Amino acid sequence: FHRNSRFSPRTELLGSEFWDSSFSAILETLGNCLLPEKETPAFGPEGTLRAFKNLHLESSHQPTTDAISHPGGEPPCRTACFQCVCYGLGNFSSCVASRYQLAFLLLLLEKLQIPRRQCYIFDPLFSDLETAVLNDLGVTPLFENEEGKRHVFKPTIFYMIHCGKALYNNLLWRNWSTETLSKVIIIGNSFKGIEERYLAPTPTL
């Protein structure tokens, strides 16, 4: 992942149409979150994204005892104060696709100015060597399998490329309220594709 390596995944990504189109789509999704500081902030008084102010959700079955606001009382801010959580990266020491996914993640953190230590990564397949590499890269490996059930307190980007439906389900279930779901940004599989695969009518005999 050396920046000066001519054939590094980072260099190849930066020079690709894939990166340009992907990052443009991410910026479009973030929308008002990236407005200059002098413009109207994208957050309401509760720290939720204004784009979700009219969102209405049915109550979930999860307990609601957790505090909604950040425990430290920090005010909402722009992407430098975002967190990032990465699930399902895979063995990047042996898998080329995983290395490119990691390079994309690091490039995304850089462009959004999210400090690497605010990026938390877990995959049950990580070896000790891969965990050491992640530490050297400055990100924060997780050692507990959260199964996607992370409750967010601040705007959080979830980087979940090719993760299973159960992981998405757990994440949404854990944050199924207007206050928390409005802080969740997912970079991952198409929900429309999941719907089409799992809700397709069963053929009759």
N, CA, C and O of each residue as an XYZ file, in Angstrom:
820
protein
N       0.817     -1.204      0.000
C       0.000      0.000      0.000
C       0.852      1.256      0.000
O       0.372      2.333      0.352
N       2.101      1.130     -0.387
C       2.977      2.289     -0.397
C       2.495      3.294     -1.433
O       2.217      2.933     -2.576
N       2.399      4.545     -1.033
C       1.827      5.565     -1.914
C       2.662      5.792     -3.172
O       2.130      6.181     -4.211
N       3.947      5.553     -3.079
C       4.815      5.824     -4.217
C       5.007      4.613     -5.118
O       5.746      4.664     -6.101
N       4.334      3.530     -4.770
C       4.452      2.335     -5.593
C       3.675      2.524     -6.890
O       2.482      2.828     -6.867
N       4.338      2.348     -7.995
C       3.726      2.617     -9.291
C       2.521      1.721     -9.543
O       1.548      2.141    -10.169
N       2.588      0.492     -9.055
C       1.530     -0.468     -9.331
C       0.714     -0.787     -8.085
O       0.100     -1.851     -8.007
N       0.697      0.115     -7.114
C      -0.059     -0.129     -5.891
C      -1.552     -0.053     -6.188
O      -1.965      0.646     -7.113
N      -2.378     -0.777     -5.399
C      -3.837     -0.675     -5.574
C      -4.334      0.760     -5.455
O      -5.262      1.153     -6.161
N      -3.723      1.546     -4.567
C      -4.148      2.937     -4.395
C      -3.944      3.732     -5.684
O      -4.825      4.481     -6.106
N      -2.776      3.562     -6.304
C      -2.474      4.274     -7.538
C      -3.427      3.865     -8.659
O      -3.922      4.710     -9.405
N      -3.676      2.560     -8.767
C      -4.577      2.079     -9.805
C      -5.998      2.595     -9.591
O      -6.686      2.960    -10.544
N      -6.431      2.620     -8.327
C      -7.775      3.120     -8.043
C      -7.911      4.592     -8.400
O      -8.892      4.999     -9.022
N      -6.925      5.386     -8.005
C      -6.996      6.823     -8.257
C      -7.081      7.139     -9.745
O      -7.685      8.137    -10.137
N      -6.484      6.298    -10.564
C      -6.501      6.546    -12.001
C      -7.631      5.852    -12.734
O      -7.621      5.788    -13.963
N      -8.605      5.333    -12.005
C      -9.660      4.545    -12.633
C     -10.992      5.281    -12.661
O     -11.273      6.120    -11.804
N     -11.806      4.956    -13.656
C     -13.170      5.480    -13.714
C     -14.007      4.926    -12.569
O     -14.943      5.580    -12.107
N     -13.673      3.723    -12.109
C     -14.418      3.114    -11.010
C     -14.351      3.986     -9.763
O     -15.371      4.233     -9.119
N     -13.134      4.458     -9.417
C     -13.000      5.318     -8.252
C     -13.767      6.617     -8.441
O     -14.485      7.053     -7.542
N     -13.620      7.231     -9.595
C     -14.292      8.508     -9.848
C     -15.809      8.375     -9.693
O     -16.448      9.197     -9.036
N     -16.374      7.339    -10.300
C     -17.828      7.169    -10.243
C     -18.286      6.769     -8.851
O     -19.327      7.225     -8.377
N     -17.503      5.913     -8.193
C     -17.874      5.453     -6.847
C     -17.816      6.587     -5.844
O     -18.734      6.760     -5.042
N     -16.737      7.365     -5.885
C     -16.599      8.453     -4.920
C     -17.644      9.537     -5.173
O     -18.161     10.134     -4.229
N     -17.953      9.790     -6.439
C     -19.004     10.764     -6.756
C     -20.342     10.313     -6.192
O     -21.109     11.124     -5.671
N     -20.622      9.010     -6.297
C     -21.876      8.482     -5.756
C     -21.917      8.603     -4.233
O     -22.962      8.896     -3.652
N     -20.770      8.374     -3.597
C     -20.702      8.494     -2.135
C     -20.925      9.935     -1.704
O     -21.658     10.196     -0.751
N     -20.290     10.873     -2.410
C     -20.474     12.283     -2.074
C     -21.928     12.699     -2.274
O     -22.481     13.464     -1.483
N     -22.535     12.191     -3.333
C     -23.943     12.525     -3.586
C     -24.825     11.992     -2.464
O     -25.778     12.649     -2.043
N     -24.496     10.784     -1.982
C     -25.274     10.194     -0.895
C     -25.095     10.982      0.397
O     -26.058     11.214      1.129
N     -23.872     11.388      0.671
C     -23.631     12.173      1.878
C     -24.331     13.523      1.811
O     -24.765     14.071      2.824
N     -24.431     14.049      0.580
C     -25.197     15.266      0.364
C     -24.793     16.415      1.252
O     -23.634     16.827      1.260
N     -25.732     16.924      1.988
C     -25.516     18.124      2.795
C     -24.525     17.932      3.929
O     -24.115     18.905      4.562
N     -24.135     16.695      4.194
C     -23.151     16.473      5.268
C     -21.826     17.143      4.953
O     -21.056     17.457      5.860
N     -21.553     17.365      3.662
C     -20.269     17.904      3.255
C     -20.337     19.372      2.884
O     -19.425     19.883      2.233
N     -21.411     20.072      3.287
C     -21.498     21.493      3.000
C     -20.376     22.247      3.684
O     -19.970     21.863      4.781
N     -19.851     23.323      3.069
C     -18.863     24.141      3.763
C     -19.394     24.622      5.088
O     -20.604     24.779      5.252
N     -18.501     24.861      6.045
C     -18.900     25.199      7.398
C     -19.746     26.458      7.467
O     -20.560     26.595      8.380
N     -19.575     27.394      6.515
C     -20.317     28.645      6.563
C     -21.755     28.475      6.101
O     -22.596     29.345      6.329
N     -22.034     27.342      5.446
C     -23.388     27.117      4.972
C     -24.216     26.444      6.059
O     -23.689     26.072      7.107
N     -25.509     26.290      5.808
C     -26.401     25.703      6.795
C     -25.975     24.279      7.094
O     -25.811     23.495      6.159
N     -25.788     23.909      8.347
C     -25.370     22.547      8.672
C     -26.440     21.536      8.301
O     -27.628     21.853      8.237
N     -25.991     20.306      8.057
C     -26.919     19.273      7.617
C     -27.598     18.580      8.779
O     -28.424     17.692      8.567
N     -27.265     18.967     10.012
C     -27.772     18.262     11.165
C     -28.827     19.068     11.891
O     -28.714     20.288     12.014
N     -29.837     18.395     12.364
C     -30.845     19.023     13.195
C     -30.353     19.139     14.620
O     -29.211     18.777     14.904
N     -31.183     19.636     15.526
C     -30.760     19.856     16.902
C     -30.405     18.579     17.641
O     -29.661     18.622     18.621
N     -30.930     17.427     17.186
C     -30.596     16.171     17.856
C     -29.377     15.502     17.251
O     -29.004     14.407     17.673
N     -28.742     16.140     16.262
C     -27.572     15.553     15.629
C     -27.916     14.550     14.546
O     -27.046     13.801     14.102
N     -29.177     14.520     14.110
C     -29.556     13.616     13.040
C     -29.525     14.352     11.710
O     -29.688     15.571     11.669
N     -29.319     13.624     10.635
C     -29.246     14.232      9.318
C     -30.610     14.786      8.927
O     -31.624     14.102      9.066
N     -30.637     16.010      8.442
C     -31.908     16.627      8.087
C     -32.613     15.909      6.956
O     -33.833     15.990      6.820
N     -31.836     15.202      6.142
C     -32.456     14.455      5.044
C     -33.432     13.409      5.570
O     -34.290     12.933      4.827
N     -33.306     13.046      6.859
C     -34.144     12.014      7.451
C     -35.220     12.593      8.366
O     -35.860     11.851      9.112
N     -35.426     13.905      8.319
C     -36.318     14.520      9.300
C     -37.760     14.039      9.154
O     -38.528     14.076     10.116
N     -38.132     13.584      7.950
C     -39.492     13.113      7.740
C     -39.595     11.589      7.742
O     -40.612     11.024      7.339
N     -38.521     10.930      8.204
C     -38.503      9.475      8.217
C     -39.339      8.956      9.381
O     -39.167      9.389     10.520
N     -40.248      8.022      9.088
C     -41.077      7.420     10.129
C     -40.846      5.914     10.105
O     -40.942      5.275      9.058
N     -40.542      5.361     11.267
C     -40.242      3.942     11.356
C     -41.156      3.284     12.373
O     -41.529      3.887     13.380
N     -41.511      2.039     12.095
C     -42.211      1.265     13.100
C     -41.226      0.875     14.186
O     -40.032      0.729     13.925
N     -41.716      0.711     15.381
C     -40.832      0.347     16.482
C     -40.304     -1.055     16.277
O     -40.986     -1.916     15.721
N     -39.069     -1.279     16.735
C     -38.474     -2.608     16.626
C     -38.691     -3.347     17.935
O     -39.283     -2.811     18.873
N     -38.210     -4.571     17.992
C     -38.342     -5.363     19.207
C     -37.149     -5.197     20.134
O     -37.104     -5.815     21.198
N     -36.175     -4.366     19.742
C     -34.989     -4.216     20.563
C     -35.284     -3.304     21.752
O     -36.170     -2.454     21.661
N     -34.560     -3.458     22.870
C     -34.726     -2.549     23.997
C     -34.297     -1.147     23.603
O     -33.454     -0.982     22.721
N     -34.858     -0.149     24.236
C     -34.543      1.236     23.905
C     -33.888      1.939     25.080
O     -34.090      3.136     25.282
N     -33.111      1.209     25.848
C     -32.497      1.784     27.038
C     -31.226      2.540     26.731
O     -30.772      3.336     27.554
N     -30.630      2.312     25.553
C     -29.373      2.976     25.210
C     -29.612      4.447     24.936
O     -30.643      4.831     24.385
N     -28.636      5.276     25.331
C     -28.752      6.711     25.069
C     -28.606      6.969     23.589
O     -27.840      6.284     22.912
N     -29.327      7.946     23.079
C     -29.255      8.293     21.664
C     -28.106      9.238     21.404
O     -27.409      9.102     20.398
N     -27.892     10.198     22.296
C     -26.836     11.174     22.079
C     -25.481     10.572     22.385
O     -25.382      9.570     23.094
N     -24.427     11.189     21.846
C     -23.074     10.713     22.105
C     -22.769     10.849     23.583
O     -23.045     11.893     24.173
N     -22.195      9.796     24.209
C     -21.965      9.848     25.651
C     -21.078     10.996     26.076
O     -21.176     11.455     27.214
N     -20.217     11.473     25.196
C     -19.336     12.576     25.558
C     -19.952     13.938     25.357
O     -19.330     14.953     25.671
N     -21.189     13.981     24.827
C     -21.855     15.246     24.607
C     -21.238     16.070     23.503
O     -21.396     17.291     23.478
N     -20.520     15.410     22.569
C     -19.872     16.150     21.501
C     -20.902     16.685     20.518
O     -21.869     15.987     20.213
N     -20.725     17.898     20.013
C     -21.667     18.445     19.049
C     -21.507     17.752     17.701
O     -20.416     17.280     17.380
N     -22.584     17.681     16.901
C     -22.462     17.085     15.575
C     -21.523     17.907     14.708
O     -21.472     19.131     14.826
N     -20.783     17.238     13.839
C     -19.810     17.941     13.011
C     -19.756     17.294     11.644
O     -20.554     16.407     11.339
N     -18.820     17.732     10.819
C     -18.706     17.238      9.457
C     -17.944     15.925      9.432
O     -17.723     15.326     10.484
N     -17.533     15.459      8.250
C     -17.045     14.101      8.122
C     -15.782     13.802      8.914
O     -15.511     12.630      9.174
N     -15.002     14.787      9.309
C     -13.820     14.524     10.127
C     -14.206     13.913     11.459
O     -13.386     13.253     12.098
N     -15.443     14.122     11.887
C     -15.926     13.555     13.143
C     -16.741     12.289     12.921
O     -17.281     11.726     13.873
N     -16.836     11.834     11.674
C     -17.524     10.581     11.403
C     -16.696      9.415     11.913
O     -15.478      9.521     12.060
N     -17.360      8.312     12.178
C     -16.692      7.045     12.384
C     -16.892      6.188     11.139
O     -17.776      6.446     10.322
N     -16.056      5.172     11.016
C     -16.206      4.211      9.927
C     -16.051      2.819     10.515
O     -15.161      2.579     11.331
N     -16.910      1.911     10.105
C     -16.836      0.522     10.554
C     -16.803     -0.364      9.319
O     -17.645     -0.240      8.430
N     -15.830     -1.253      9.271
C     -15.660     -2.151      8.128
C     -15.850     -3.592      8.579
O     -15.161     -4.062      9.485
N     -16.778     -4.285      7.949
C     -17.006     -5.707      8.200
C     -16.715     -6.499      6.928
O     -16.946     -6.022      5.817
N     -16.203     -7.719      7.112
C     -16.113     -8.663      6.007
C     -15.085     -8.354      4.942
O     -15.309     -8.623      3.762
N     -13.961     -7.792      5.344
C     -12.933     -7.445      4.355
C     -12.274     -8.673      3.754
O     -11.901     -8.654      2.581
N     -12.120     -9.741      4.527
C     -11.485    -10.957      4.035
C      -9.979    -10.955      4.245
O      -9.424    -10.020      4.822
N      -9.327    -12.006      3.774
C      -7.876    -12.157      3.930
C      -7.140    -11.375      2.854
O      -6.876    -11.890      1.767
N      -6.814    -10.133      3.164
C      -6.151     -9.290      2.166
C      -4.704     -9.683      1.929
O      -4.085     -9.217      0.973
N      -4.156    -10.538      2.792
C      -2.782    -10.995      2.573
C      -2.702    -11.996      1.422
O      -1.639    -12.173      0.826
N      -3.803    -12.642      1.113
C      -3.789    -13.667      0.068
C      -4.807    -13.426     -1.044
O      -4.741    -14.068     -2.092
N      -5.744    -12.509     -0.826
C      -6.806    -12.275     -1.803
C      -6.646    -10.895     -2.438
O      -6.671     -9.882     -1.740
N      -6.484    -10.857     -3.740
C      -6.287     -9.596     -4.454
C      -7.508     -8.691     -4.312
O      -7.369     -7.486     -4.103
N      -8.709     -9.271     -4.424
C      -9.931     -8.463     -4.308
C     -10.004     -7.782     -2.946
O     -10.414     -6.625     -2.850
N      -9.610     -8.493     -1.896
C      -9.621     -7.906     -0.546
C      -8.608     -6.772     -0.429
O      -8.860     -5.783      0.258
N      -7.475     -6.911     -1.090
C      -6.473     -5.837     -1.047
C      -7.012     -4.564     -1.699
O      -6.786     -3.460     -1.203
N      -7.723     -4.727     -2.807
C      -8.305     -3.557     -3.467
C      -9.410     -2.944     -2.612
O      -9.559     -1.722     -2.566
N     -10.175     -3.780     -1.945
C     -11.209     -3.259     -1.057
C     -10.587     -2.470      0.098
O     -11.107     -1.427      0.494
N      -9.478     -2.969      0.631
C      -8.788     -2.252      1.695
C      -8.208     -0.940      1.181
O      -8.301      0.089      1.850
N      -7.608     -0.977     -0.012
C      -7.059      0.247     -0.600
C      -8.167      1.278     -0.825
O      -7.965      2.468     -0.587
N      -9.319      0.829     -1.275
C     -10.462      1.728     -1.484
C     -10.878      2.354     -0.158
O     -11.142      3.554     -0.085
N     -10.933      1.538      0.884
C     -11.315      2.043      2.204
C     -10.347      3.103      2.693
O     -10.775      4.157      3.163
N      -9.051      2.846      2.593
C      -8.045      3.811      3.057
C      -8.118      5.102      2.243
O      -7.965      6.195      2.788
N      -8.350      4.974      0.955
C      -8.471      6.155      0.097
C      -9.725      6.954      0.459
O      -9.714      8.185      0.452
N     -10.793      6.241      0.771
C     -12.030      6.903      1.168
C     -11.839      7.687      2.464
O     -12.298      8.824      2.577
N     -11.166      7.085      3.438
C     -10.895      7.781      4.697
C     -10.083      9.050      4.447
O     -10.338     10.099      5.038
N      -9.102      8.926      3.557
C      -8.248     10.070      3.245
C      -9.054     11.204      2.608
O      -8.941     12.360      3.014
N      -9.865     10.863      1.610
C     -10.606     11.893      0.887
C     -11.685     12.545      1.750
O     -11.975     13.731      1.594
N     -12.276     11.775      2.654
C     -13.301     12.326      3.546
C     -12.697     12.911      4.825
O     -13.417     13.439      5.673
N     -11.366     12.812      4.957
C     -10.645     13.359      6.107
C     -11.136     12.747      7.418
O     -11.258     13.433      8.433
N     -11.413     11.455      7.376
C     -11.770     10.725      8.598
C     -10.491     10.112      9.152
O      -9.857      9.321      8.454
N     -10.087     10.439     10.368
C      -8.861      9.861     10.933
C      -8.916      8.336     10.924
O      -9.949      7.742     11.231
N      -7.811      7.717     10.574
C      -7.799      6.255     10.453
C      -8.156      5.559     11.750
O      -8.788      4.503     11.726
N      -7.764      6.127     12.889
C      -8.074      5.496     14.169
C      -9.569      5.483     14.452
O     -10.026      4.760     15.337
N     -10.331      6.272     13.712
C     -11.785      6.266     13.846
C     -12.431      5.274     12.878
O     -13.644      5.286     12.672
N     -11.596      4.416     12.291
C     -12.087      3.346     11.426
C     -11.862      2.007     12.118
O     -10.725      1.643     12.417
N     -12.937      1.277     12.371
C     -12.888      0.013     13.113
C     -13.164     -1.132     12.153
O     -14.146     -1.106     11.410
N     -12.291     -2.143     12.170
C     -12.341     -3.223     11.176
C     -12.421     -4.578     11.872
O     -11.695     -4.857     12.826
N     -13.335     -5.413     11.358
C     -13.406     -6.783     11.884
C     -13.695     -7.762     10.758
O     -14.512     -7.508      9.873
N     -13.005     -8.875     10.821
C     -13.321    -10.037     10.007
C     -12.807    -11.251     10.778
O     -11.641    -11.268     11.173
N     -13.635    -12.256     11.000
C     -13.173    -13.431     11.772
C     -12.037    -14.184     11.094
O     -11.392    -15.025     11.720
N     -11.785    -13.890      9.818
C     -10.737    -14.578      9.076
C      -9.362    -13.940      9.240
O      -8.365    -14.526      8.819
N      -9.285    -12.750      9.842
C      -7.995    -12.070      9.951
C      -6.976    -12.929     10.702
O      -7.272    -13.495     11.755
N      -5.781    -13.011     10.140
C      -4.670    -13.674     10.827
C      -3.986    -12.671     11.748
O      -4.264    -11.473     11.689
N      -3.097    -13.164     12.592
C      -2.334    -12.278     13.473
C      -1.510    -11.288     12.656
O      -1.379    -10.120     13.023
N      -0.953    -11.771     11.542
C      -0.159    -10.898     10.677
C      -1.030     -9.788     10.096
O      -0.618     -8.628     10.074
N      -2.216    -10.128      9.629
C      -3.109     -9.119      9.049
C      -3.542     -8.100     10.102
O      -3.646     -6.908      9.812
N      -3.790     -8.567     11.314
C      -4.138     -7.636     12.395
C      -2.987     -6.675     12.665
O      -3.203     -5.486     12.897
N      -1.756     -7.201     12.633
C      -0.587     -6.343     12.841
C      -0.450     -5.325     11.721
O      -0.094     -4.173     11.969
N      -0.730     -5.741     10.487
C      -0.660     -4.823      9.348
C      -1.700     -3.709      9.494
O      -1.409     -2.543      9.231
N      -2.897     -4.071      9.910
C      -3.945     -3.071     10.105
C      -3.551     -2.056     11.172
O      -3.810     -0.861     11.032
N      -2.926     -2.542     12.234
C      -2.434     -1.624     13.266
C      -1.377     -0.684     12.703
O      -1.374      0.510     13.000
N      -0.477     -1.237     11.884
C       0.564     -0.408     11.261
C      -0.039      0.631     10.329
O       0.492      1.735     10.203
N      -1.146      0.289      9.674
C      -1.809      1.229      8.772
C      -2.555      2.322      9.531
O      -2.963      3.322      8.940
N      -2.731      2.135     10.824
C      -3.344      3.180     11.636
C      -4.821      3.015     11.905
O      -5.414      3.839     12.602
N      -5.442      1.953     11.360
C      -6.850      1.713     11.640
C      -6.971      0.898     12.927
O      -5.963      0.474     13.491
N      -8.199      0.681     13.389
C      -8.419      0.024     14.675
C      -9.087     -1.333     14.482
O     -10.289     -1.387     14.223
N      -8.337     -2.435     14.601
C      -8.963     -3.757     14.499
C      -9.865     -4.021     15.698
O      -9.550     -3.635     16.824
N     -10.985     -4.681     15.443
C     -11.878     -5.120     16.516
C     -11.610     -6.595     16.783
O     -11.335     -7.362     15.861
N     -11.691     -6.982     18.047
C     -11.400     -8.371     18.402
C     -12.647     -9.127     18.842
O     -12.581    -10.320     19.137
N     -13.773     -8.440     18.887
C     -15.035     -9.080     19.239
C     -15.953     -9.076     18.027
O     -16.094     -8.059     17.348
N     -16.570    -10.206     17.761
C     -17.507    -10.310     16.648
C     -18.835     -9.673     17.060
O     -19.598    -10.256     17.831
N     -19.098     -8.495     16.551
C     -20.319     -7.774     16.887
C     -21.536     -8.299     16.122
O     -22.674     -7.951     16.439
N     -21.288     -9.136     15.117
C     -22.342     -9.674     14.259
C     -23.189     -8.561     13.640
O     -24.368     -8.746     13.340
N     -22.553     -7.402     13.458
C     -23.252     -6.278     12.860
C     -24.129     -5.499     13.813
O     -24.771     -4.536     13.394
N     -24.182     -5.878     15.085
C     -25.112     -5.267     16.041
C     -24.475     -4.081     16.771
O     -24.527     -3.994     17.997
N     -23.887     -3.188     16.015
C     -23.259     -2.003     16.613
C     -24.260     -0.858     16.658
O     -24.823     -0.468     15.635
N     -24.472     -0.330     17.840
C     -25.376      0.800     18.014
C     -24.583      2.088     17.830
O     -23.573      2.287     18.505
N     -25.018      2.960     16.934
C     -24.249      4.163     16.616
C     -24.674      5.325     17.507
O     -25.835      5.439     17.899
N     -23.706      6.184     17.816
C     -23.948      7.392     18.595
C     -23.619      8.646     17.798
O     -23.990      9.753     18.189
N     -22.925      8.470     16.687
C     -22.564      9.598     15.823
C     -22.634      9.115     14.380
O     -22.672      7.906     14.153
N     -22.651     10.015     13.390
C     -22.690      9.562     11.998
C     -21.587      8.550     11.700
O     -20.410      8.813     11.947
N     -21.971      7.411     11.176
C     -21.042      6.301     10.977
C     -21.214      5.715      9.584
O     -22.324      5.383      9.167
N     -20.104      5.594      8.874
C     -20.093      4.935      7.571
C     -19.769      3.459      7.781
O     -18.724      3.124      8.337
N     -20.659      2.584      7.341
C     -20.416      1.145      7.410
C     -19.981      0.668      6.031
O     -20.726      0.753      5.055
N     -18.759      0.166      5.983
C     -18.159     -0.322      4.739
C     -18.307     -1.838      4.765
O     -17.548     -2.531      5.442
N     -19.302     -2.355      4.012
C     -19.694     -3.764      4.124
C     -19.806     -4.381      2.732
O     -20.893     -4.768      2.304
N     -18.698     -4.468      2.042
C     -18.706     -4.980      0.673
C     -18.909     -6.498      0.677
O     -18.144     -7.232      1.302
N     -19.935     -6.954     -0.020
C     -20.218     -8.385     -0.189
C     -20.523     -9.099      1.121
O     -20.281    -10.301      1.226
N     -21.048     -8.396      2.122
C     -21.452     -9.057      3.361
C     -22.813     -9.735      3.169
O     -23.580     -9.377      2.276
N     -23.092    -10.712      4.020
C     -24.338    -11.450      3.917
C     -25.540    -10.654      4.403
O     -25.399     -9.650      5.102
N     -26.729    -11.122      4.020
C     -27.968    -10.444      4.384
C     -28.142    -10.345      5.899
O     -28.654     -9.347      6.405
N     -27.713    -11.385      6.621
C     -27.900    -11.398      8.071
C     -27.166    -10.240      8.739
O     -27.661     -9.657      9.703
N     -25.985     -9.911      8.222
C     -25.203     -8.827      8.812
C     -25.907     -7.482      8.616
O     -25.957     -6.661      9.532
N     -26.447     -7.265      7.417
C     -27.216     -6.041      7.168
C     -28.455     -5.996      8.055
O     -28.794     -4.953      8.615
N     -29.121     -7.130      8.176
C     -30.327     -7.205      8.994
C     -30.023     -6.845     10.450
O     -30.769     -6.093     11.078
N     -28.923     -7.386     10.982
C     -28.548     -7.104     12.372
C     -28.238     -5.625     12.584
O     -28.619     -5.039     13.597
N     -27.543     -5.031     11.619
C     -27.185     -3.621     11.736
C     -28.433     -2.738     11.747
O     -28.562     -1.842     12.581
N     -29.343     -2.999     10.821
C     -30.563     -2.190     10.746
C     -31.443     -2.422     11.975
O     -32.008     -1.473     12.517
N     -31.562     -3.661     12.412
C     -32.357     -3.981     13.599
C     -31.822     -3.248     14.827
O     -32.587     -2.698     15.619
N     -30.510     -3.250     14.971
C     -29.905     -2.636     16.158
C     -30.108     -1.132     16.195
O     -30.100     -0.531     17.269
N     -30.290     -0.521     15.035
C     -30.413      0.940     14.964
C     -31.774      1.377     14.428
O     -31.900      2.442     13.823
N     -32.795      0.542     14.655
C     -34.100      0.799     14.047
C     -34.884      1.856     14.811
O     -35.872      1.555     15.481
N     -34.429      3.096     14.700
C     -35.161      4.260     15.193
C     -34.746      5.433     14.326
O     -33.683      5.408     13.705
N     -35.576      6.450     14.282
C     -35.262      7.610     13.454
C     -33.956      8.247     13.883
O     -33.153      8.654     13.043
N     -33.735      8.337     15.208
C     -32.548      9.024     15.718
C     -31.256      8.317     15.334
O     -30.275      8.968     14.973
N     -31.250      7.004     15.406
C     -30.006      6.275     15.145
C     -29.837      5.896     13.675
O     -28.736      5.994     13.133
N     -30.921      5.463     13.025
C     -30.794      5.057     11.626
C     -30.382      6.226     10.749
O     -29.740      6.033      9.717
N     -30.746      7.435     11.150
C     -30.369      8.613     10.369
C     -28.880      8.903     10.447
O     -28.370      9.725      9.687
N     -28.177      8.241     11.354
C     -26.727      8.410     11.469
C     -25.959      7.305     10.748
O     -24.728      7.316     10.729
N     -26.679      6.352     10.156
C     -26.053      5.189      9.518
C     -25.949      5.403      8.009
O     -26.947      5.678      7.342
N     -24.734      5.275      7.481
C     -24.480      5.356      6.044
C     -23.808      4.046      5.640
O     -22.762      3.695      6.185
N     -24.397      3.324      4.692
C     -23.892      2.004      4.319
C     -23.314      2.029      2.910
O     -23.974      2.445      1.957
N     -22.077      1.579      2.798
C     -21.453      1.330      1.502
C     -21.353     -0.183      1.365
O     -20.529     -0.821      2.020
N     -22.189     -0.747      0.518
C     -22.211     -2.202      0.425
C     -23.114     -2.688     -0.690
O     -23.239     -2.056     -1.739
N     -23.737     -3.823     -0.438
C     -24.562     -4.455     -1.456
C     -25.845     -3.663     -1.704
O     -26.303     -2.908     -0.846
N     -26.401     -3.849     -2.871
C     -27.664     -3.207     -3.226
C     -28.817     -3.842     -2.453
O     -29.022     -5.054     -2.526
N     -29.569     -3.027     -1.714
C     -30.739     -3.548     -1.019
C     -31.791     -4.023     -2.018
O     -32.531     -4.970     -1.751
N     -31.849     -3.362     -3.162
C     -32.791     -3.777     -4.202
C     -32.435     -5.166     -4.695
O     -33.316     -5.995     -4.928
N     -31.134     -5.422     -4.856
C     -30.708     -6.747     -5.282
C     -31.036     -7.812     -4.252
O     -31.442     -8.919     -4.609
N     -30.862     -7.481     -2.954
C     -31.209     -8.419     -1.885
C     -32.698     -8.726     -1.919
O     -33.116     -9.875     -1.778
N     -33.497     -7.667     -2.111
C     -34.949     -7.844     -2.169
C     -35.345     -8.765     -3.326
O     -36.188     -9.650     -3.176
N     -34.723     -8.537     -4.472
C     -35.072     -9.342     -5.646
C     -34.672    -10.802     -5.469
O     -35.371    -11.701     -5.936
N     -33.535    -11.041     -4.788
C     -33.068    -12.416     -4.599
C     -33.913    -13.177     -3.579
O     -34.241    -14.347     -3.776
N     -34.263    -12.490     -2.479
C     -34.909    -13.199     -1.379
C     -36.431    -13.132     -1.390
O     -37.088    -13.914     -0.703
N     -36.996    -12.213     -2.159
C     -38.445    -12.082     -2.195
C     -39.026    -12.491     -3.540
O     -40.195    -12.238     -3.830
N     -38.198    -13.121     -4.351
C     -38.680    -13.584     -5.649
C     -39.747    -14.656     -5.454
O     -39.592    -15.498     -4.570
N     -40.822    -14.664     -6.238
C     -41.875    -15.668     -6.067
C     -41.364    -17.064     -6.336
O     -40.560    -17.279     -7.243
N     -41.831    -18.010     -5.548
C     -41.425    -19.407     -5.713
C     -42.138    -19.998     -6.920
O     -43.364    -19.932     -7.010
N     -41.385    -20.572     -7.842
C     -42.036    -21.147     -9.031
C     -42.964    -22.301     -8.655
O     -42.637    -23.116     -7.793
N     -44.082    -22.358     -9.287
C     -45.058    -23.439     -9.030
C     -44.781    -24.616     -9.944
O     -44.300    -24.460    -11.067
N     -45.094    -25.793     -9.436
C     -44.879    -27.022    -10.211
C     -46.098    -27.319    -11.074
O     -46.112    -28.313    -11.800
